[in-house]
Amino acid sequence: MNVEFPKLADTLVDGLVSAWYKKPGDTVKKGEPLFAVETDKVNTDVESPYDGTLAEILVAEGERADVGAVLARFAGGEETASPPQQANAPGEHTAVSRPIAPASASGGGLGAMRKRIAERMTEARATIAQGSCAKRVDLSSIQRRGASWTAIFVKAFAEALEADRIGVAVEIPGGLIVPVVPDARDASLHDITVRIADLAERARTNALTALDVGGAAATVTNVGATGTLLAFPLVAPGEPAILAPGAIVDGACWLALCYDRARYDEYAADRLLARVSERLVAR
C-alpha cells in the first residue's frame, strides 16, 4: 500500500516533505497525522489513508516530491479507497500548527517557501509572455463604510472579470501565500472584508486548508498597503492576470494590471483595467 504526495491545489505540481510524524515500524491509524508538507500555497499535515504499519519511507524530511509521487509504503492493515487527506480539512480535527520556516539568519539563504516562490517566479518569466498596463484612478467618492480597501479592489476585479474566486496575496514570515476569496463577485463588501481578514489570519497561523487555496480566476496584491505607489508583479503560472493597486494619495491611486499575453492582448487588457476602474468609480 503506497502513500502518495496529495494534490492540495489545482496548480500544485510538487512540494516539500517537511516532517514525518511516524518512523518505519510504527503502527498507524487511519486519519492520524502522518507527515507534513510545505508548498508555495499551503503548509499542512496530511493524514494516513490506512490502518497498518509504516514499512518504508521513500522521501525523507527536507526532500521535494512531485504530486502523486510515492512517499512511503505500508505493510498489512486495510487499504481505503480515499487518498491522503489534510488533517485540518473541513469536518475533520484541527491540524497541528507548525511555524513556517523563515529564511536562514546565519546563512543568509531563503527558507523553503521563499525558495519555491523564487522558482515559480523564474518559471513565470521563462514561460509566460508578461504584459502590463497602468491607470490612475480617482477613489475620492468611495464611501467605505468599514470595508477594507483590499476588499473593494477584490470585488471590483471580480465584477470586471465576471469571476467568483479571487486570490489575495498575504505576506507571512516564511514567504507569501495566496488564499482565495470565494463568491467575490456577489458577496457584500462587508463579507469580503471579513473573509479576507479571516484568510490572512489563518495564513499567518498556518491554519489554511486546501479548500482555501487554488482555483483563483486572478489575484489581487495590494502593494499600496505598505506605501508602494506602483508595482508590476509577475503573473504566476496557471493564472491569467494580477491586479496591483498602489498607495492611495490625495484620494487617488495607480492600478497596475499585469497579464499573460497568451490570455489577453493589449486592447483586451486595457479594457479589463478600464472595467475595474469603472466599477471602483461607480461605488
C-alpha atoms as a printed R data frame, in Angstrom:
    type eleno elety resid chain resno       x      y       z
1   ATOM     1    CA   MET     A     1   0.000  0.000   0.000
2   ATOM     2    CA   ASN     A     2   1.516  3.272  -1.161
3   ATOM     3    CA   VAL     A     3   1.215  6.743   0.348
4   ATOM     4    CA   GLU     A     4   1.375  9.421  -2.351
5   ATOM     5    CA   PHE     A     5   2.013 13.156  -2.297
6   ATOM     6    CA   PRO     A     6  -1.515 14.654  -2.294
7   ATOM     7    CA   LYS     A     7  -2.771 17.268  -4.756
8   ATOM     8    CA   LEU     A     8  -3.605 20.117  -2.386
9   ATOM     9    CA   ALA     A     9  -4.321 22.754  -5.052
10  ATOM    10    CA   ASP     A    10  -5.282 22.811  -8.715
11  ATOM    11    CA   THR     A    11  -1.948 24.155  -9.935
12  ATOM    12    CA   LEU     A    12   0.290 22.343  -7.445
13  ATOM    13    CA   VAL     A    13   2.974 20.226  -9.092
14  ATOM    14    CA   ASP     A    14   5.322 19.466  -6.204
15  ATOM    15    CA   GLY     A    15   6.191 20.293  -2.612
16  ATOM    16    CA   LEU     A    16   8.494 19.694   0.308
17  ATOM    17    CA   VAL     A    17   8.065 16.881   2.810
18  ATOM    18    CA   SER     A    18   8.847 18.918   5.912
19  ATOM    19    CA   ALA     A    19   8.230 16.327   8.646
20  ATOM    20    CA   TRP     A    20   7.360 12.694   9.299
21  ATOM    21    CA   TYR     A    21   5.401 12.033  12.478
22  ATOM    22    CA   LYS     A    22   5.961  8.275  12.316
23  ATOM    23    CA   LYS     A    23   9.005  6.110  11.645
24  ATOM    24    CA   PRO     A    24   9.241  2.713   9.902
25  ATOM    25    CA   GLY     A    25   7.841  0.009  12.124
26  ATOM    26    CA   ASP     A    26   5.312  2.285  13.831
27  ATOM    27    CA   THR     A    27   1.649  1.302  13.916
28  ATOM    28    CA   VAL     A    28  -0.559  3.985  12.362
29  ATOM    29    CA   LYS     A    29  -4.289  4.546  12.480
30  ATOM    30    CA   LYS     A    30  -6.258  5.845   9.515
31  ATOM    31    CA   GLY     A    31  -6.874  9.574   9.940
32  ATOM    32    CA   GLU     A    32  -3.849 10.090  12.187
33  ATOM    33    CA   PRO     A    33  -1.441 12.868  11.089
34  ATOM    34    CA   LEU     A    34   1.308 11.059   9.198
35  ATOM    35    CA   PHE     A    35   3.513 13.722   7.612
36  ATOM    36    CA   ALA     A    36   3.691 17.448   6.887
37  ATOM    37    CA   VAL     A    37   4.143 19.182   3.537
38  ATOM    38    CA   GLU     A    38   5.142 22.691   2.529
39  ATOM    39    CA   THR     A    39   4.205 24.175  -0.836
40  ATOM    40    CA   ASP     A    40   4.089 27.658  -2.303
41  ATOM    41    CA   LYS     A    41   0.367 27.727  -1.497
42  ATOM    42    CA   VAL     A    42  -0.192 25.944   1.795
43  ATOM    43    CA   ASN     A    43   1.614 24.200   4.646
44  ATOM    44    CA   THR     A    44  -0.333 21.409   6.265
45  ATOM    45    CA   ASP     A    45  -0.356 18.000   7.918
46  ATOM    46    CA   VAL     A    46  -1.565 15.017   5.894
47  ATOM    47    CA   GLU     A    47  -3.498 12.152   7.439
48  ATOM    48    CA   SER     A    48  -2.745  8.475   6.978
49  ATOM    49    CA   PRO     A    49  -5.115  6.849   4.474
50  ATOM    50    CA   TYR     A    50  -4.599  3.421   6.051
51  ATOM    51    CA   ASP     A    51  -4.609  1.403   9.237
52  ATOM    52    CA   GLY     A    52  -1.396 -0.590   9.413
53  ATOM    53    CA   THR     A    53   2.338 -0.481   9.905
54  ATOM    54    CA   LEU     A    54   4.553  2.091   8.224
55  ATOM    55    CA   ALA     A    55   7.036 -0.161   6.441
56  ATOM    56    CA   GLU     A    56   9.252  2.225   4.474
57  ATOM    57    CA   ILE     A    57   9.750  5.968   3.978
58  ATOM    58    CA   LEU     A    58  10.898  6.724   0.418
59  ATOM    59    CA   VAL     A    59  11.085 10.532   0.593
60  ATOM    60    CA   ALA     A    60  12.887 11.829   3.650
61  ATOM    61    CA   GLU     A    61  12.252 15.030   5.587
62  ATOM    62    CA   GLY     A    62  13.562 18.047   3.694
63  ATOM    63    CA   GLU     A    63  13.220 16.437   0.265
64  ATOM    64    CA   ARG     A    64  10.908 17.568  -2.549
65  ATOM    65    CA   ALA     A    65   8.487 15.318  -4.382
66  ATOM    66    CA   ASP     A    66   6.068 15.649  -7.276
67  ATOM    67    CA   VAL     A    67   2.325 15.391  -6.753
68  ATOM    68    CA   GLY     A    68   1.415 11.717  -6.997
69  ATOM    69    CA   ALA     A    69   4.905 10.501  -6.114
70  ATOM    70    CA   VAL     A    70   5.080  7.579  -3.684
71  ATOM    71    CA   LEU     A    71   6.351  8.876  -0.344
72  ATOM    72    CA   ALA     A    72   6.034  5.753   1.799
73  ATOM    73    CA   ARG     A    73   4.740  2.213   1.916
74  ATOM    74    CA   PHE     A    74   2.528  0.425   4.413
75  ATOM    75    CA   ALA     A    75   2.560 -3.237   5.383
76  ATOM    76    CA   GLY     A    76  -0.642 -5.046   6.309
77  ATOM    77    CA   GLY     A    77  -3.797 -3.373   7.528
78  ATOM    78    CA   GLU     A    78  -6.789 -2.348   5.491
79  ATOM    79    CA   GLU     A    79  -6.442 -0.133   2.437
80  ATOM    80    CA   THR     A    80  -9.045  2.540   1.905
81  ATOM    81    CA   ALA     A    81 -10.260  3.932  -1.390
82  ATOM    82    CA   SER     A    82  -9.663  7.515  -0.403
83  ATOM    83    CA   PRO     A    83  -6.349  9.355  -0.982
84  ATOM    84    CA   PRO     A    84  -4.423 11.056   1.838
85  ATOM    85    CA   GLN     A    85  -6.367 13.922   3.355
86  ATOM    86    CA   GLN     A    86  -5.380 17.098   5.111
87  ATOM    87    CA   ALA     A    87  -5.595 16.827   8.862
88  ATOM    88    CA   ASN     A    88  -7.480 20.118   9.030
89  ATOM    89    CA   ALA     A    89  -9.972 19.561   6.232
90  ATOM    90    CA   PRO     A    90 -13.480 20.836   6.979
91  ATOM    91    CA   GLY     A    91 -15.294 18.496   9.301
92  ATOM    92    CA   GLU     A    92 -12.056 16.847  10.466
93  ATOM    93    CA   HIS     A    93  -9.980 17.523  13.554
94  ATOM    94    CA   THR     A    94  -7.682 20.542  13.557
95  ATOM    95    CA   ALA     A    95  -4.171 20.074  12.230
96  ATOM    96    CA   VAL     A    96  -1.187 20.590  14.468
97  ATOM    97    CA   SER     A    97   0.048 24.147  13.963
98  ATOM    98    CA   ARG     A    98   3.628 24.406  12.812
99  ATOM    99    CA   PRO     A    99   5.561 27.649  12.291
100 ATOM   100    CA   ILE     A   100   6.652 28.278   8.730
101 ATOM   101    CA   ALA     A   101  10.412 28.105   8.446
102 ATOM   102    CA   PRO     A   102  11.830 31.599   7.960
103 ATOM   103    CA   ALA     A   103  14.843 32.416   5.841
104 ATOM   104    CA   SER     A   104  18.104 31.372   7.433
105 ATOM   105    CA   ALA     A   105  19.500 34.201   9.516
106 ATOM   106    CA   SER     A   106  23.018 32.801   9.698
107 ATOM   107    CA   GLY     A   107  23.469 31.614   6.136
108 ATOM   108    CA   GLY     A   108  21.551 34.429   4.513
109 ATOM   109    CA   GLY     A   109  19.644 31.889   2.419
110 ATOM   110    CA   LEU     A   110  15.966 31.579   1.644
111 ATOM   111    CA   GLY     A   111  13.511 29.439   3.576
112 ATOM   112    CA   ALA     A   112  11.801 26.574   1.774
113 ATOM   113    CA   MET     A   113   8.726 28.579   0.865
114 ATOM   114    CA   ARG     A   114  10.645 31.582  -0.466
115 ATOM   115    CA   LYS     A   115  12.878 29.272  -2.485
116 ATOM   116    CA   ARG     A   116   9.803 27.762  -4.086
117 ATOM   117    CA   ILE     A   117   8.352 31.214  -4.759
118 ATOM   118    CA   ALA     A   118  11.621 32.206  -6.432
119 ATOM   119    CA   GLU     A   119  11.469 29.051  -8.546
120 ATOM   120    CA   ARG     A   120   7.879 29.785  -9.536
121 ATOM   121    CA   MET     A   121   8.709 33.358 -10.496
122 ATOM   122    CA   THR     A   122  11.658 32.159 -12.570
123 ATOM   123    CA   GLU     A   123   9.241 29.759 -14.250
124 ATOM   124    CA   ALA     A   124   6.806 32.639 -14.794
125 ATOM   125    CA   ARG     A   125   9.453 34.764 -16.520
126 ATOM   126    CA   ALA     A   126  10.535 31.849 -18.696
127 ATOM   127    CA   THR     A   127   7.122 30.522 -19.721
128 ATOM   128    CA   ILE     A   128   4.698 33.474 -19.649
129 ATOM   129    CA   ALA     A   129   4.774 36.439 -22.027
130 ATOM   130    CA   GLN     A   130   4.255 39.074 -19.346
131 ATOM   131    CA   GLY     A   131   2.324 42.210 -20.242
132 ATOM   132    CA   SER     A   132   1.301 45.172 -18.107
133 ATOM   133    CA   CYS     A   133  -0.705 48.376 -18.152
134 ATOM   134    CA   ALA     A   134  -1.494 51.019 -15.530
135 ATOM   135    CA   LYS     A   135  -4.147 53.615 -14.861
136 ATOM   136    CA   ARG     A   136  -4.560 56.342 -12.250
137 ATOM   137    CA   VAL     A   137  -7.982 56.133 -10.608
138 ATOM   138    CA   ASP     A   138  -9.816 58.728  -8.518
139 ATOM   139    CA   LEU     A   139 -11.205 56.972  -5.426
140 ATOM   140    CA   SER     A   140 -12.287 60.063  -3.504
141 ATOM   141    CA   SER     A   141 -16.006 59.383  -3.991
142 ATOM   142    CA   ILE     A   142 -15.889 55.897  -2.434
143 ATOM   143    CA   GLN     A   143 -17.685 55.556   0.897
144 ATOM   144    CA   ARG     A   144 -16.022 52.573   2.532
145 ATOM   145    CA   ARG     A   145 -18.449 52.122   5.454
146 ATOM   146    CA   GLY     A   146 -15.960 49.872   7.248
147 ATOM   147    CA   ALA     A   147 -14.872 47.900   4.178
148 ATOM   148    CA   SER     A   148 -11.157 47.420   3.619
149 ATOM   149    CA   TRP     A   149  -9.522 48.816   0.516
150 ATOM   150    CA   THR     A   150  -8.367 45.325  -0.410
151 ATOM   151    CA   ALA     A   151 -11.978 44.112  -0.318
152 ATOM   152    CA   ILE     A   152 -13.036 46.993  -2.563
153 ATOM   153    CA   PHE     A   153 -10.343 46.131  -5.110
154 ATOM   154    CA   VAL     A   154 -11.162 42.421  -4.936
155 ATOM   155    CA   LYS     A   155 -14.862 42.988  -5.605
156 ATOM   156    CA   ALA     A   156 -14.215 45.417  -8.463
157 ATOM   157    CA   PHE     A   157 -11.789 42.959 -10.067
158 ATOM   158    CA   ALA     A   158 -14.239 40.063  -9.640
159 ATOM   159    CA   GLU     A   159 -17.034 42.079 -11.239
160 ATOM   160    CA   ALA     A   160 -14.825 43.188 -14.124
161 ATOM   161    CA   LEU     A   161 -13.710 39.597 -14.746
162 ATOM   162    CA   GLU     A   162 -17.207 38.175 -14.100
163 ATOM   163    CA   ALA     A   163 -15.457 35.670 -11.843
164 ATOM   164    CA   ASP     A   164 -16.234 34.306  -8.383
165 ATOM   165    CA   ARG     A   165 -12.854 33.322  -6.931
166 ATOM   166    CA   ILE     A   166 -10.146 35.966  -6.485
167 ATOM   167    CA   GLY     A   167  -6.813 35.303  -4.804
168 ATOM   168    CA   VAL     A   168  -5.365 37.758  -2.289
169 ATOM   169    CA   ALA     A   169  -1.617 37.876  -1.691
170 ATOM   170    CA   VAL     A   170  -0.803 37.635   2.032
171 ATOM   171    CA   GLU     A   171   2.696 38.221   3.389
172 ATOM   172    CA   ILE     A   172   3.730 35.745   6.088
173 ATOM   173    CA   PRO     A   173   7.024 35.301   7.951
174 ATOM   174    CA   GLY     A   174   8.242 32.496   5.709
175 ATOM   175    CA   GLY     A   175   7.075 33.847   2.356
176 ATOM   176    CA   LEU     A   176   3.867 34.692   0.535
177 ATOM   177    CA   ILE     A   177   0.579 32.782   0.366
178 ATOM   178    CA   VAL     A   178  -2.379 33.481  -1.909
179 ATOM   179    CA   PRO     A   179  -5.624 32.255  -0.316
180 ATOM   180    CA   VAL     A   180  -8.786 32.616  -2.377
181 ATOM   181    CA   VAL     A   181 -11.886 34.674  -1.596
182 ATOM   182    CA   PRO     A   182 -14.947 32.683  -2.723
183 ATOM   183    CA   ASP     A   183 -18.052 34.356  -4.202
184 ATOM   184    CA   ALA     A   184 -16.136 37.609  -4.542
185 ATOM   185    CA   ARG     A   185 -18.419 38.864  -7.314
186 ATOM   186    CA   ASP     A   186 -21.692 38.518  -5.407
187 ATOM   187    CA   ALA     A   187 -20.693 38.882  -1.743
188 ATOM   188    CA   SER     A   188 -21.078 42.218   0.030
189 ATOM   189    CA   LEU     A   189 -18.045 44.371   0.739
190 ATOM   190    CA   HIS     A   190 -18.546 43.687   4.448
191 ATOM   191    CA   ASP     A   191 -18.472 39.925   3.887
192 ATOM   192    CA   ILE     A   192 -15.410 40.141   1.633
193 ATOM   193    CA   THR     A   193 -13.617 42.266   4.248
194 ATOM   194    CA   VAL     A   194 -14.372 39.667   6.933
195 ATOM   195    CA   ARG     A   195 -13.293 36.786   4.677
196 ATOM   196    CA   ILE     A   196 -10.002 38.442   3.750
197 ATOM   197    CA   ALA     A   197  -9.217 39.126   7.407
198 ATOM   198    CA   ASP     A   198 -10.013 35.506   8.299
199 ATOM   199    CA   LEU     A   199  -7.915 34.104   5.449
200 ATOM   200    CA   ALA     A   200  -4.980 36.381   6.325
201 ATOM   201    CA   GLU     A   201  -5.114 35.376   9.995
202 ATOM   202    CA   ARG     A   202  -5.250 31.680   9.164
203 ATOM   203    CA   ALA     A   203  -2.439 32.088   6.632
204 ATOM   204    CA   ARG     A   204  -0.237 33.612   9.329
205 ATOM   205    CA   THR     A   205  -1.129 30.929  11.880
206 ATOM   206    CA   ASN     A   206  -0.623 28.046   9.457
207 ATOM   207    CA   ALA     A   207  -4.308 27.080   9.524
208 ATOM   208    CA   LEU     A   208  -5.303 27.275   5.849
209 ATOM   209    CA   THR     A   209  -6.782 24.205   4.208
210 ATOM   210    CA   ALA     A   210  -6.547 23.006   0.618
211 ATOM   211    CA   LEU     A   211 -10.005 24.475   0.019
212 ATOM   212    CA   ASP     A   212  -8.629 27.937   0.823
213 ATOM   213    CA   VAL     A   213  -6.061 27.959  -1.981
214 ATOM   214    CA   GLY     A   214  -6.051 27.227  -5.684
215 ATOM   215    CA   GLY     A   215  -8.661 27.760  -8.345
216 ATOM   216    CA   ALA     A   216  -8.380 31.560  -8.405
217 ATOM   217    CA   ALA     A   217  -9.576 33.322 -11.554
218 ATOM   218    CA   ALA     A   218  -6.942 36.007 -10.873
219 ATOM   219    CA   THR     A   219  -5.136 37.640  -7.937
220 ATOM   220    CA   VAL     A   220  -5.046 40.997  -6.156
221 ATOM   221    CA   THR     A   221  -1.852 42.095  -4.402
222 ATOM   222    CA   ASN     A   222  -2.409 45.345  -2.524
223 ATOM   223    CA   VAL     A   223   1.123 46.741  -2.758
224 ATOM   224    CA   GLY     A   224  -0.187 50.110  -1.606
225 ATOM   225    CA   ALA     A   225  -0.730 48.738   1.894
226 ATOM   226    CA   THR     A   226   2.999 49.212   2.530
227 ATOM   227    CA   GLY     A   227   3.171 52.582   0.781
228 ATOM   228    CA   THR     A   228   4.309 51.447  -2.669
229 ATOM   229    CA   LEU     A   229   2.914 53.774  -5.329
230 ATOM   230    CA   LEU     A   230   3.233 51.494  -8.355
231 ATOM   231    CA   ALA     A   231   4.436 47.936  -8.922
232 ATOM   232    CA   PHE     A   232   4.289 45.379 -11.724
233 ATOM   233    CA   PRO     A   233   4.219 41.890 -10.166
234 ATOM   234    CA   LEU     A   234   4.722 38.794 -12.288
235 ATOM   235    CA   VAL     A   235   1.708 36.738 -13.289
236 ATOM   236    CA   ALA     A   236   2.007 33.325 -11.643
237 ATOM   237    CA   PRO     A   237   1.749 30.132 -13.713
238 ATOM   238    CA   GLY     A   238  -1.840 28.996 -14.012
239 ATOM   239    CA   GLU     A   239  -3.434 32.445 -13.689
240 ATOM   240    CA   PRO     A   240  -4.207 34.989 -16.430
241 ATOM   241    CA   ALA     A   241  -3.697 38.244 -14.521
242 ATOM   242    CA   ILE     A   242  -2.836 40.021 -11.287
243 ATOM   243    CA   LEU     A   243  -4.068 43.439 -10.135
244 ATOM   244    CA   ALA     A   244  -1.719 45.605  -8.054
245 ATOM   245    CA   PRO     A   245  -3.303 48.731  -6.527
246 ATOM   246    CA   GLY     A   246  -0.774 51.236  -5.224
247 ATOM   247    CA   ALA     A   247  -0.915 53.544  -2.236
248 ATOM   248    CA   ILE     A   248  -3.817 55.984  -2.120
249 ATOM   249    CA   VAL     A   249  -2.536 59.554  -2.193
250 ATOM   250    CA   ASP     A   250  -4.854 62.593  -2.287
251 ATOM   251    CA   GLY     A   251  -7.807 60.314  -2.950
252 ATOM   252    CA   ALA     A   252  -6.310 58.553  -5.966
253 ATOM   253    CA   CYS     A   253  -4.076 55.576  -6.692
254 ATOM   254    CA   TRP     A   254  -2.324 53.827  -9.527
255 ATOM   255    CA   LEU     A   255  -3.761 50.487 -10.600
256 ATOM   256    CA   ALA     A   256  -1.366 48.152 -12.393
257 ATOM   257    CA   LEU     A   257  -2.709 45.141 -14.278
258 ATOM   258    CA   CYS     A   258  -0.156 42.517 -15.217
259 ATOM   259    CA   TYR     A   259  -1.354 39.799 -17.565
260 ATOM   260    CA   ASP     A   260  -0.460 36.769 -19.628
261 ATOM   261    CA   ARG     A   261  -0.283 37.867 -23.269
262 ATOM   262    CA   ALA     A   262  -1.500 34.416 -24.278
263 ATOM   263    CA   ARG     A   263  -4.780 35.230 -22.477
264 ATOM   264    CA   TYR     A   264  -5.135 38.953 -23.181
265 ATOM   265    CA   ASP     A   265  -3.791 41.158 -25.952
266 ATOM   266    CA   GLU     A   266  -3.027 44.811 -25.182
267 ATOM   267    CA   TYR     A   267  -6.509 46.013 -26.107
268 ATOM   268    CA   ALA     A   268  -8.286 43.363 -24.036
269 ATOM   269    CA   ALA     A   269  -6.051 44.084 -21.031
270 ATOM   270    CA   ASP     A   270  -6.663 47.823 -21.340
271 ATOM   271    CA   ARG     A   271 -10.422 47.192 -21.472
272 ATOM   272    CA   LEU     A   272 -10.245 44.926 -18.403
273 ATOM   273    CA   LEU     A   273  -8.387 47.578 -16.438
274 ATOM   274    CA   ALA     A   274 -10.920 50.179 -17.596
275 ATOM   275    CA   ARG     A   275 -13.777 47.971 -16.337
276 ATOM   276    CA   VAL     A   276 -12.072 47.658 -12.949
277 ATOM   277    CA   SER     A   277 -11.694 51.445 -12.814
278 ATOM   278    CA   GLU     A   278 -15.328 52.000 -13.810
279 ATOM   279    CA   ARG     A   279 -16.577 49.732 -11.050
280 ATOM   280    CA   LEU     A   280 -14.409 51.471  -8.477
281 ATOM   281    CA   VAL     A   281 -15.569 54.932  -9.503
282 ATOM   282    CA   ALA     A   282 -19.219 53.800  -9.530
283 ATOM   283    CA   ARG     A   283 -19.172 52.817  -5.832
